[in-house]
Amino acid sequence: MLSANVVKRLIALVKKHEASVSAPIPDVWRTKSDGELWARVLGQIAVVGSAASGQALSRAIPNKDEWYKKLVGLSDRRLTTAINRKLLEAGVRYASDDKEECRKTAAAVYNFQIINSYGGPFRFFENVASIPLEVWRVAVVRDELAYIKNKGARDLLIGLGLITQAIAFDTRIMNILNHCGADIPEDLASNKIKYKALENELLEKVCKPCGISGAHFDRIMFQSYAQIIV
């Protein structure tokens, strides 16, 4: 998928922008409260279709701990209503005012209940952190939580400092890869094998020679997008 010329161009981009973008902080999840961690999970649902929706949602929940505590103990019906209202308030893309049919609301309610079955968000991620291999951590989050797939699981875990050798292929990074001439499979997002193959190729041919982690590469490309695609 990555020719020698593509690799050369990507390495040049890393070298150009590396100093201006910090690597994700390892194990930063340990400094987060239940409310903050739940907001991260909900935000990962919100960003599907629009990265701006995640930022808008975060602003719509100024006191994350207080809101989380209010959600705990609500009936399924009231929990659905509370989450749906928050998604609509933030203008989250694809959130519907038909709360019974809104897929993002349903996924959020399901994830809230799954996470709390572990004892809450902190306990959930504590369990994830106890898994020895990063690839298994990604698999657990991807398989346990709704609406969070190959890209979303990596993005969430990178942001929480739970994985380092991974890349979340969002729209920005895909555009950069295409801009550099990479041959990207059309079904990359849904094909676990092809996703992992491209990820491994980037880790080996670009990240390793540059002396950076996949997580740092991910953040460099994402945060430097406007300077790269002009």
C-alpha positions as CSV (number, residue, x, y, z in Angstrom):
1,M,0.0,0.0,0.0
2,L,2.9,2.4,0.7
3,S,5.5,2.9,-2.1
4,A,9.0,4.1,-1.3
5,N,8.0,7.6,-2.5
6,V,4.9,7.7,-0.3
7,V,7.0,6.6,2.7
8,K,9.6,9.3,1.9
9,R,6.9,12.0,1.7
10,L,5.3,10.9,5.0
11,I,8.7,10.9,6.8
12,A,9.3,14.4,5.5
13,L,5.9,15.5,6.9
14,V,6.7,14.0,10.3
15,K,10.1,15.7,10.5
16,K,8.5,19.0,9.5
17,H,5.7,19.0,12.1
18,E,7.0,16.7,14.9
19,A,8.4,19.5,17.1
20,S,5.1,21.4,17.2
21,V,2.9,18.4,18.3
22,S,3.3,16.7,21.6
23,A,3.0,12.9,21.9
24,P,-0.1,11.7,23.9
25,I,0.6,11.3,27.6
26,P,0.8,7.6,28.7
27,D,-1.8,6.5,31.2
28,V,-3.5,9.9,31.4
29,W,-6.8,8.1,32.0
30,R,-5.7,7.6,35.6
31,T,-6.0,11.3,36.2
32,K,-9.6,11.5,35.0
33,S,-12.8,11.2,36.9
34,D,-15.8,9.0,36.1
35,G,-17.5,12.0,34.6
36,E,-14.6,12.9,32.4
37,L,-14.1,9.4,31.2
38,W,-17.8,9.0,30.4
39,A,-17.6,12.2,28.4
40,R,-14.7,10.8,26.4
41,V,-16.8,7.7,25.5
42,L,-19.8,9.8,24.6
43,G,-17.6,12.1,22.6
44,Q,-16.3,9.2,20.5
45,I,-19.9,8.5,19.5
46,A,-20.5,12.2,18.7
47,V,-17.5,12.6,16.4
48,V,-18.8,9.9,13.9
49,G,-19.6,12.0,10.9
50,S,-18.1,15.3,12.3
51,A,-15.1,15.9,14.5
52,A,-16.6,19.3,15.4
53,S,-19.5,17.5,17.1
54,G,-17.2,16.1,19.8
55,Q,-15.9,19.5,20.7
56,A,-19.4,20.9,20.8
57,L,-20.6,18.1,23.0
58,S,-17.7,18.7,25.4
59,R,-18.7,22.4,25.7
60,A,-22.3,21.4,26.3
61,I,-21.2,19.4,29.4
62,P,-19.2,22.0,31.5
63,N,-19.6,20.0,34.7
64,K,-19.0,16.4,33.6
65,D,-18.9,14.9,37.0
66,E,-22.2,16.4,38.0
67,W,-24.0,15.3,34.8
68,Y,-22.6,11.8,35.1
69,K,-23.8,11.5,38.7
70,K,-27.3,12.6,37.5
71,L,-27.4,9.9,34.9
72,V,-26.5,7.1,37.4
73,G,-29.7,5.5,38.8
74,L,-32.0,6.9,36.1
75,S,-34.5,4.5,34.5
76,D,-33.7,3.4,30.9
77,R,-36.4,5.7,29.7
78,R,-35.1,8.8,31.6
79,L,-31.5,7.9,30.7
80,T,-32.4,7.8,27.0
81,T,-34.2,11.2,27.3
82,A,-31.3,12.8,29.2
83,I,-28.6,11.7,26.7
84,N,-30.7,12.5,23.7
85,R,-31.3,16.0,24.9
86,K,-27.6,16.5,25.5
87,L,-26.7,15.3,22.0
88,L,-29.4,17.6,20.4
89,E,-28.3,20.5,22.6
90,A,-24.7,20.1,21.3
91,G,-25.9,19.8,17.7
92,V,-24.3,16.4,17.3
93,R,-24.4,15.2,13.7
94,Y,-26.9,12.4,13.0
95,A,-28.5,12.8,16.4
96,S,-32.3,12.7,16.0
97,D,-35.0,14.2,18.1
98,D,-36.8,10.9,17.7
99,K,-35.0,9.5,20.7
100,E,-36.4,6.0,20.2
101,E,-35.0,5.8,16.7
102,C,-31.7,7.7,17.2
103,R,-28.8,5.3,16.7
104,K,-26.4,7.6,18.5
105,T,-28.6,7.9,21.5
106,A,-29.2,4.1,21.6
107,A,-25.5,3.4,21.4
108,A,-24.7,5.9,24.2
109,V,-27.3,4.4,26.5
110,Y,-26.0,0.9,25.8
111,N,-22.4,2.0,26.4
112,F,-23.4,3.8,29.6
113,Q,-25.0,0.6,30.9
114,I,-22.1,-1.7,29.8
115,I,-19.5,0.6,31.4
116,N,-21.4,0.8,34.7
117,S,-21.7,-2.9,34.8
118,Y,-17.9,-2.9,35.4
119,G,-18.4,-0.5,38.3
120,G,-18.2,2.8,36.3
121,P,-15.9,4.4,33.7
122,F,-12.7,4.4,35.8
123,R,-13.2,0.7,36.6
124,F,-13.9,-0.1,33.0
125,F,-10.7,1.5,31.8
126,E,-8.8,0.0,34.7
127,N,-9.9,-3.4,33.3
128,V,-8.8,-2.4,29.8
129,A,-5.4,-1.3,31.2
130,S,-4.9,-4.7,32.7
131,I,-5.0,-6.3,29.3
132,P,-1.3,-7.0,28.4
133,L,-1.4,-6.4,24.6
134,E,-2.5,-3.2,23.0
135,V,-4.2,-5.0,20.1
136,W,-6.4,-6.8,22.7
137,R,-7.3,-3.6,24.3
138,V,-8.5,-2.2,21.0
139,A,-10.5,-5.4,20.4
140,V,-12.2,-5.2,23.8
141,V,-13.3,-1.6,23.4
142,R,-14.3,-2.2,19.7
143,D,-16.3,-5.3,20.6
144,E,-17.8,-4.2,24.0
145,L,-19.0,-0.7,23.1
146,A,-21.5,0.2,20.5
147,Y,-20.8,2.7,17.6
148,I,-17.1,2.6,18.3
149,K,-15.2,0.6,15.7
150,N,-11.7,0.2,14.4
151,K,-10.9,3.9,14.2
152,G,-13.0,5.0,17.1
153,A,-11.5,2.5,19.6
154,R,-8.0,3.5,18.7
155,D,-8.8,7.2,18.9
156,L,-10.4,6.8,22.3
157,L,-7.5,4.7,23.7
158,I,-4.8,6.9,22.2
159,G,-6.4,10.0,23.8
160,L,-6.5,8.2,27.2
161,G,-2.9,7.0,27.0
162,L,-3.9,3.4,26.9
163,I,-2.2,2.5,23.6
164,T,0.9,3.9,21.8
165,Q,1.5,1.7,18.7
166,A,-1.8,2.4,16.9
167,I,-3.2,4.9,14.4
168,A,-6.8,6.1,14.1
169,F,-7.5,6.4,10.4
170,D,-10.0,9.3,10.4
171,T,-10.9,11.5,7.5
172,R,-7.9,13.9,7.9
173,I,-5.3,11.2,8.1
174,M,-6.9,9.3,5.1
175,N,-6.8,12.6,3.1
176,I,-3.1,13.1,4.0
177,L,-2.3,9.5,2.9
178,N,-4.1,10.0,-0.4
179,H,-2.4,13.3,-0.8
180,C,0.9,11.5,-0.5
181,G,-0.1,9.0,-3.1
182,A,-0.9,6.0,-0.9
183,D,-3.1,3.2,-2.3
184,I,-5.9,2.9,0.3
185,P,-8.5,0.1,0.2
186,E,-12.0,1.4,-0.1
187,D,-13.2,-0.9,2.7
188,L,-10.3,0.0,5.1
189,A,-12.7,1.3,7.8
190,S,-14.7,-1.9,8.0
191,N,-12.0,-4.5,7.2
192,K,-10.0,-5.4,10.3
193,I,-7.3,-7.2,8.4
194,K,-6.7,-4.4,5.9
195,Y,-6.8,-1.8,8.6
196,K,-4.2,-3.6,10.7
197,A,-2.0,-4.2,7.6
198,L,-1.8,-0.5,6.8
199,E,-1.3,0.4,10.4
200,N,1.6,-2.0,10.7
201,E,3.1,-0.8,7.5
202,L,3.1,2.8,8.8
203,L,4.5,1.8,12.1
204,E,7.3,-0.1,10.6
205,K,8.2,2.1,7.6
206,V,7.4,5.6,8.9
207,C,7.1,5.7,12.7
208,K,10.0,3.4,13.5
209,P,12.6,5.3,11.3
210,C,11.4,8.6,12.7
211,G,11.7,7.3,16.3
212,I,8.0,8.1,17.2
213,S,5.0,6.0,18.3
214,G,2.0,5.4,16.1
215,A,0.0,7.5,18.6
216,H,2.4,10.5,18.0
217,F,2.2,10.0,14.2
218,D,-1.6,10.1,14.6
219,R,-1.6,13.3,16.5
220,I,1.0,15.0,14.2
221,M,-1.0,14.2,11.1
222,F,-4.3,15.2,12.7
223,Q,-3.2,18.5,14.2
224,S,-1.1,19.6,11.2
225,Y,-3.8,18.8,8.7
226,A,-4.4,22.5,7.7
227,Q,-0.7,23.0,7.1
228,I,-0.3,19.8,5.0
229,I,-3.5,20.0,2.9
230,V,-3.5,23.5,1.5
